[in-house]
């Protein structure tokens, strides 16, 4: 996916014209795919890490820290908006 985004950025950035309709379609497709991965990652943080942390604590090891990025809070993906009904 990273290579696809880089290739799209190279194509769009290689001209001073507006992105083509095809480039916009590829961007939309990659955005949806990335949003799906983000939903899975956030789900893993919420569901998988707490049980692992309990095992680590039980054996005297430090827990896994999921720190927020040094950027503004991530926006809710359209897939998450569909699930929660919130925007």
Secondary structure by P-SEA (a helix, b strand, c coil): caaaaaaaaaaaacccccccaaaaaaaaaaaaaaaaaaaaaaaaaaccaaaaaaaaaaaccccccccccccccccccaaaaaaaccc
